[in-house]
Amino acid sequence: MGLRPLDLAAWIEPDATDAARLMLKAELLREQRALVLGAEPDTLDACRELYALLADHLPRHHPLDYHREQGQLRVLATGRTYPNSPPADSDPETLLACISLWIQEDLCLLSPVAPVRLTAGSVCFPSRWNLPEKLGLDSGAIHQPVPGFKAALAGPTRNFLERITVEKPVWRLNWTIHDSDQLFAPHPIPGRQDLTEASVLDATFLRVERQTLRRLPATGAVVFTIRTYLHSMKDVAADAMRREVLRQTLRTLPEEVVAYKGMATLIRPLRTALGARGE
């Protein structure tokens, strides 16, 4: 699972790309709402707790990016302000849509008791999946397409999600390679057929997800955040150490993992471009 202890001061990671990405989130929440937002009715208390927690956390730990002003939270990247406390008449989706416009991270809520299910979320930057397909499912069903998950990770993942404590939040990294720099990627696609050794580094992107998990103290719901970073493969390959790590990783990547990650049409030219054999 690759889990590491999380310092809660580093729970959220704002940076110079916040303004552009929060504008994209706002557009997606208007135009693709059904694909990026969803919540079961009984998640209201958890959504309210998450709203209040974030409204306190952001100006406390990131004062250069967020201000607390007369009962309002100001998001400096967009200049917009929001009530510090969740409005009394808001439903779960409204609360999630609101806090989604504060941070780049996508947000999911998992049920507080077993079987742990995905019960709410705002996921604007998915990597070849979408929230409606996963909402209401437990971890085994969510990860059913992942090669080897059922045999090796289904049990440990289920046990971890049931036992994670408030005092021990965690983080991990996940990665894939896309042949597009589009952050909103809600569906599997066939992949580009025109990539060659000469063009593949310019046309592909290393997509890294920083994922965190923490249990909320009052409701017991588990918050899962996903912060997406995109790196041009040309820039990655320009660093000799990173190029070699990637070359070795792709050389040994099982074909079923290549297919699952949607890399079937780019893997051979990319291996060759990085200096690996094409087979």
N, C-alpha and C positions, 0 to 999 in steps of 0.2 A: 504493500500500500504506500510505502515511502513517506510515512507521516513524520512530522517534526514538531516539537513544541512551538507554540505561537506566542510571541510577546504581544499582548493586546494593544500596546501602543502602536504596533505596526499592523494592526488588523486591516486597515484601509490604506491604499497607496495612491494618493493624488499625484499628478504631475502636470507638465506643460501641455499635454494633449487633452486635458479635462474639457476645455471649452468646446472643442470640435466634437468630441465624443458625446458629451451631454446634449448637444444640439441634435446629434444623430439619434440618441435615445428618445428625445422629445418627438422627433419625426416618426420614429417607429411606433411609439405609443399612440400617436394619432392615426397612423395609416395601416399599421399591422397589429392592432391591439389584441386580436384574438390569438395571434401566434406568439406574442411576447409576454402576455400577462394572464394570470389565472389564480384563483384562490377558492378553496372550499369555505362554506359559510362559517364553520366553527374555528376558523383561524383568526378571527377578529382580535382576540386578546393577545395572541402572539404578534400580530402585525402592529398593534398599538405598543407593545413592549419594545419591539424592534425600532419603531419610529422614535420613541423617547430615548432609547439607548444611543442611537446614531446621532440624534440632535444634541446630546450631551458630549458624545465622544469626539465628533469632528472638530469643533472649535477648541476643545481641550487639547487634542493631540496634533492638530494641524492648523494653528492660528494664522498661518500665512495664506491659507486657502479658505477658511471659514471663520465667520465672526458671529458672536452672539450679540444682538442689538435689540434692546427693549422688548424682550419676549419673542424675538424673531431670530431664526437662523439665516444668515446671509451666505449664499454660495458665491464666492468671489469670481469664479470662472464664468458664471453666467450673469451675475448681478442680481439674481432673484432672491427673494426672501420667503420664508415659510415659518409657520407657527412652531415654537419650541415644543409644544405639547400637541399630540394628535387631536384633531377636531373631534368633538364628541359624536357627531352624526356620520362619521366616515365609515365606509364599508372596507373590507380587507383589500380589494383591488385598488380602491382609491388611495389607500395608505401606501401600498406597495408602489403604485405608479408615482406617487409624490417622492418617496425616498429614493426611487430609482434615478431621479433627476438631480440628486445630490452627489452621487459617486459613480465612477466608471464601472465598478463591480456589478455583475449580475447577482441576483439574490434569490435563494430558494429557502423555503421553510419545510422542515421535516417534522413529522408528528412526534410528540413527546414520549409515547409509549409504544411498545411492540404490538404488532409489526410496524416498524418505522417506515412511513410512506412519505412521498413528496406531496405536500398538501397545498402549497402556494408558491408563487414565484413571479419574478420579473426578469426575463431572460432575453435581452435584446441582442446579444452577441453569441448565439449558439454556434457550435461547430458541427454542422451536418445532423442536427436534431432539433426538435422544437418542443416547447412546454406542453401543448395539448396532448402530445403522444405519450408523455411521461407522467402527467399529473394523476395522482391517486395510486401510483405503483410503488411497490417496495423496492429495495435496492437490487434484489435478485432479478426482478422483472425489468427494471430500468437498464441494467447492465447485461441483459441476456445476449445481445449481439456481440459483446466483447469476447474475443477469442481467449479461451482458458479461464474466464472469470468464474464459471460455475464450479469447476474442479478445484481451483486454487484459492480464490478470493471471496467467494460468496459467503462462506461461513465466517471468516474473519471480519469481513465488512459488516455483516449483519450484527455480529457480537459487538463490534466497536461502536456502531451507531446506537445500540441499545444501552451501552455502558459509559459513553463519553460524559464527563462531568463538567460542571461549570468552571471548576478550577484548572482544567487541563485542556484548553483549546489547542488546535493543531493546524498545520498547513502542509501542503504538498504541491508538487508541480506535475503538470501533464503537458504533452506536446503532440503536434502533428505538423504536416506540411500541406499547404493549400496552393492551388495554382491561381489564386486570386487574393487580393488584399481586402476583400469585402468582409467586414466584421459580422454582418448579419448573414449567416449561412445556415438557414433553418432546414434544408433538405439535402440528402445525398445527391450528387451529380455525377454524370459519367466521367468527367475529367477531360481535359484538353488532349486532343490527338496530335497537335502540331508541334509539340515540344521536342527539341533536339538538344544535343550536347552543347551546341553553341548558344541556344536561346533559354535554356531551362533556368539558369541562375538569375536571369533578369525577370523571369515570369513566375517564380515561386517564392513562397514566404514561409518561414518558420513561425508557427503559431504556438505560443506558450501560454498555458493557463496556470495562474497562481490561485490555488483553491484553499479556502479556510473553512474550518468547522468549529463551532462553539455552541454550547447549550445556554439558552436564556435562563436566568435564575428564577424568574417568577412563574412563567408558564411551562418551562421545561422543554419547549420546542428547540430544535437544533437548527441553527442558521448556517447555510452553506453559501459561501461567496465564490464568485469566479471572476478574476481579473485577467483580461486577455491582453497579451503583448504580441505585436507583429514585428517581425524582422525580415527585411529583404534577404533572400538567400545569397545574393551577391555580396552583401555586407558580412554575413556570417562566414562565407567562404574566404573572405579577405583576411581573416584572422587565422593564422596557421594552426593554432591549437584547436580552435573550434572546428575548423575544417576537418582536421584529422579525427576528432571525436565523432563528428557527424558521419564521416566516411565509414568509420568502423561500425557505427550503429546501423547504418543503412545496409552495409555489406552482410550483416548477420540477421537482419530483421526477417522473421518468418513471413511467408507469403500470405498466410491468413491474416496477419496483422497489417500487412501492406494493403490488402483488400479492405479490411475494416476501416482503416484510416483514410480511405479514398485516394490512395497514392499509386494505384496500379498503372496509370498512364504516364506518370512522371518519374517513377523509381529508376528505370533503366537509364534514361538520359542523365538523371541527376547523379547516379552512381558513377557514370562515366565522366561527367563534368568534374566531379570531386576527386577523380583519380582512381576510382575503384573499377574493378571489372564489371562489365554489364550483366554478367550472369551470376 
